[in-house]
Amino acid sequence: ADSGLARLADAARLRADLSDYMRKHLDSSLAAGFRHCNIRDDETLVVTATSPEWAARLRFASARFLELSQECGQNVKTVKVRVGA
């Protein structure tokens, strides 16, 4: 239970659960460009967009991402949006 593999699996599960929550609660016009998200140790939510165009749109929704993070119990201070493959 305290192995490195278990910690890695827990972190992956957290990312997947958080991403699913975001996708379900985002407006459908934004969810299409949302790929996944992760929380860094410095309490930054990193949102991954499907393209640079979507990244620009998702940056405007940073307040919504903060709100959704707090709703599911995550202590997030900032949001960064990145483009992912």
MARKERO-644074 format. One record per residue: residue number from 1; residue in three letters; x, y, z of N, C-alpha, C, O in turn. Coordinates in steps of 0.2 Angstrom, whole numbers, plus 2048, in hexadecimal, padded with zeros to 3 digits. Atoms other than C-alpha are relative to their C-alpha. Example, Ala and Ser with C-alpha at 12.3 -4.5 7.8 and 13.67 -1.06 7.14 Angstrom:
2
R     k     r   n.xx   n.yy   n.zz   ca.xx   ca.yy   ca.zz   c.xx   c.yy   c.zz   o.xx   o.yy   o.zz
R     1   ALA    804    7FA    800     83E     7EA     827    804    806    800    809    805    803
R     2   SER    7FC    7FA    7FF     844     7FB     824    7FC    805    803    7FF    80B    804
END
This chain:
85
R     k     r   n.xx   n.yy   n.zz   ca.xx   ca.yy   ca.zz   c.xx   c.yy   c.zz   o.xx   o.yy   o.zz
R     1   ALA    804    7FA    800     800     800     800    804    806    800    802    80B    7FD
R     2   ASP    7FB    7FA    800     80F     80C     803    805    800    7FB    80A    803    7FB
R     3   SER    7FB    800    805     818     807     7F4    800    806    7FB    7FB    809    7FA
R     4   GLY    800    7FB    805     81D     813     7E6    7FB    7FE    7FB    7F8    803    7F8
R     5   LEU    805    801    805     812     80A     7DA    7F9    801    803    7F5    804    7FF
R     6   ALA    807    7FE    7FD     803     80C     7E6    7FF    807    800    7FA    80A    7FE
R     7   ARG    800    7F8    800     807     81F     7E7    7FE    802    7F9    7FB    807    7F8
R     8   LEU    801    7FE    807     808     820     7D4    7F9    7FE    7FE    7F6    802    7FB
R     9   ALA    807    802    802     7F7     817     7D2    7FB    805    804    7F6    806    800
R    10   ASP    805    7FB    7FD     7EF     822     7DF    800    807    7FD    7FB    80A    7FC
R    11   ALA    800    7F9    804     7F5     832     7D6    7FD    7FF    7F9    7FA    804    7F7
R    12   ALA    804    801    807     7EF     82B     7C5    7F9    800    801    7F5    803    7FD
R    13   ARG    807    801    7FE     7DE     827     7CD    7FD    807    802    7F8    809    7FF
R    14   LEU    802    7F9    7FE     7DD     839     7D4    800    804    7FA    7FB    808    7F9
R    15   ARG    800    7FC    806     7E1     841     7C3    7FA    7FE    7FC    7F7    802    7F9
R    16   ALA    806    802    804     7D4     836     7BA    7FA    802    803    7F5    804    800
R    17   ASP    806    7FE    7FD     7C7     839     7C7    7FF    808    800    7F9    80A    7FE
R    18   LEU    801    7F9    801     7CA     84C     7C7    7FE    802    7F9    7FA    806    7F8
R    19   SER    802    7FF    807     7CA     84C     7B4    7F9    7FE    7FE    7F6    802    7FB
R    20   ASP    807    802    802     7BA     843     7B3    7FB    805    803    7F6    807    800
R    21   TYR    804    7FB    7FC     7B2     84F     7C0    800    806    7FC    7FA    809    7FB
R    22   MET    7FF    7FA    804     7B8     85E     7B6    7FC    7FF    7FA    7F8    803    7F8
R    23   ARG    804    801    806     7B1     857     7A6    7F9    800    800    7F5    802    7FC
R    24   LYS    808    800    7FF     7A0     853     7AD    7FD    806    802    7F7    808    801
R    25   HIS    803    7FA    7FD     79E     864     7B5    802    806    7FC    7FF    80C    7FE
R    26   LEU    7FE    7FB    804     7A6     86F     7A8    7FA    801    7FB    7F6    7FC    7F9
R    27   ASP    805    7FF    806     79A     877     79B    802    7FC    7FA    808    7FC    7F9
R    28   SER    7FE    805    806     799     86C     78C    804    804    7FB    808    801    7F7
R    29   SER    7FC    7FC    805     7A0     87A     781    807    800    802    80B    802    7FD
R    30   LEU    7F9    800    7FE     7B0     879     78B    803    7F9    801    809    7F8    800
R    31   ALA    7FE    807    7FF     7B1     866     78F    803    7FD    7FA    807    7F9    7FA
R    32   ALA    7FE    802    806     7B4     863     77D    808    801    7FF    80B    7FD    7FC
R    33   GLY    7F8    7FE    801     7C6     86B     77E    804    7FE    806    80A    7FF    806
R    34   PHE    7FD    802    7FA     7CA     864     78F    802    7F9    800    7FE    7F4    7FE
R    35   ARG    7FE    807    801     7D5     855     78F    801    7FD    807    7FE    7F7    808
R    36   HIS    800    803    7F9     7DA     852     7A2    803    806    804    805    80B    801
R    37   CYS    7FD    7FB    7FB     7E1     85B     7B1    804    7FC    805    803    7F6    806
R    38   ASN    7FC    803    7FB     7ED     858     7BF    802    806    805    802    80C    803
R    39   ILE    7FE    7FB    7FB     7F2     861     7CF    807    7FF    802    809    7FA    804
R    40   ARG    7F9    800    7FE     804     865     7D3    801    801    807    7FC    803    80B
R    41   ASP    7FE    7FF    7F9     80C     866     7E4    7FF    807    802    7FE    808    808
R    42   ASP    801    7F9    7FE     80B     879     7E4    7F9    802    7FF    7F8    808    7FF
R    43   GLU    807    7FF    800     7F8     878     7E3    7FE    804    7F9    7F9    808    7F9
R    44   THR    802    7FE    807     7F7     87C     7D0    7FD    7FB    7FD    7FF    7F5    7FC
R    45   LEU    804    805    804     7EA     874     7C6    803    801    7F9    802    807    7F6
R    46   VAL    7FE    800    807     7F1     870     7B5    7FB    7FD    7FB    7FA    7F7    7FC
R    47   VAL    805    802    804     7E4     86F     7A8    803    7FF    7F9    807    803    7F6
R    48   THR    7FE    802    807     7E8     866     797    7FB    801    7FB    7F6    7FE    7FC
R    49   ALA    804    7FF    805     7E0     86C     788    802    7FC    7FA    807    7FA    7F9
R    50   THR    7FF    804    806     7DE     863     777    804    804    7FB    806    801    7F6
R    51   SER    7FD    7FC    805     7E5     872     76D    801    807    802    7FF    809    808
R    52   PRO    7FF    7FA    7FE     7EC     883     76E    7FA    805    801    7F9    809    805
R    53   GLU    806    7FD    800     7DB     88A     76A    7FC    7FF    806    7F9    803    809
R    54   TRP    803    802    7FA     7D3     881     778    803    802    806    800    804    80B
R    55   ALA    7FD    7FD    7FA     7E0     886     784    7FE    807    801    7FD    809    807
R    56   ALA    802    7F9    7FF     7DC     898     781    7F9    800    803    7F8    804    807
R    57   ARG    807    7FF    7FD     7C9     895     784    800    7FD    807    7FD    800    80B
R    58   LEU    800    803    7FA     7CD     88A     793    803    805    806    801    805    80B
R    59   ARG    7FD    7FB    7FB     7D8     898     79B    7FB    805    803    7FB    807    808
R    60   PHE    806    7FB    7FD     7C8     8A3     79C    7FC    7FC    805    7F8    800    808
R    61   ALA    804    804    7FB     7C0     895     7A6    804    7FE    806    802    7FA    80A
R    62   SER    7FB    802    7FA     7CE     895     7B4    7FC    801    806    7FC    7FC    80A
R    63   ALA    804    800    7FA     7C1     89B     7C1    7FC    7FA    801    7FB    7F8    806
R    64   ARG    804    806    7FF     7B6     88D     7BD    804    7FA    802    801    7F6    806
R    65   PHE    7FC    806    7FE     7C4     880     7BE    802    801    808    802    7FC    80B
R    66   LEU    7FF    800    7F9     7C8     887     7CF    7FA    7FE    804    7FB    7FB    809
R    67   GLU    807    802    7FC     7B6     886     7D5    7FF    7F9    800    7FD    7F6    805
R    68   LEU    801    807    800     7B5     874     7CF    805    7FC    804    803    7F7    807
R    69   SER    7FB    804    7FC     7C5     86F     7D7    7FE    800    808    7FF    7FB    80B
R    70   GLN    802    7FF    7F9     7BF     876     7E8    7FA    7FC    801    7F9    7F9    807
R    71   GLU    806    804    7FF     7AE     86D     7E6    802    7F9    801    7FE    7F6    805
R    72   CYS    7FE    807    7FF     7B7     85D     7E5    806    7FF    805    809    7FA    805
R    73   GLY    7FC    801    7FA     7C2     860     7F4    807    801    7FF    80C    800    803
R    74   GLN    7F9    7FE    801     7D2     866     7EC    802    807    801    7FE    80B    800
R    75   ASN    7FE    7FA    7FF     7DC     874     7F2    804    803    7FB    80A    802    7FB
R    76   VAL    7FC    7FE    806     7E1     87D     7E2    800    808    801    7FB    80B    802
R    77   LYS    7FF    7F9    7FF     7E8     88F     7E2    800    803    7F9    7FD    809    7F8
R    78   THR    7FF    7FD    807     7EC     892     7CF    7FE    7FA    7FB    7FE    7F4    7FC
R    79   VAL    802    805    806     7E7     88A     7BE    805    802    7FA    806    808    7F9
R    80   LYS    7FC    7FF    806     7F3     888     7AF    7FD    7FB    7FB    7FB    7F6    7FD
R    81   VAL    803    804    805     7ED     882     79F    806    7FE    7FB    80A    803    7F9
R    82   ARG    7FA    802    805     7F9     878     793    7FC    7FC    7FA    7F6    7FA    7FB
R    83   VAL    802    803    806     7F7     870     782    803    7F9    801    809    7F8    802
R    84   GLY    7FE    807    800     7F8     85D     782    7FF    7FC    7FA    7FA    7FD    7F6
R    85   ALA    801    804    806     7FA     850     775    7FB    7FB    801    7F9    7F7    7FC
END
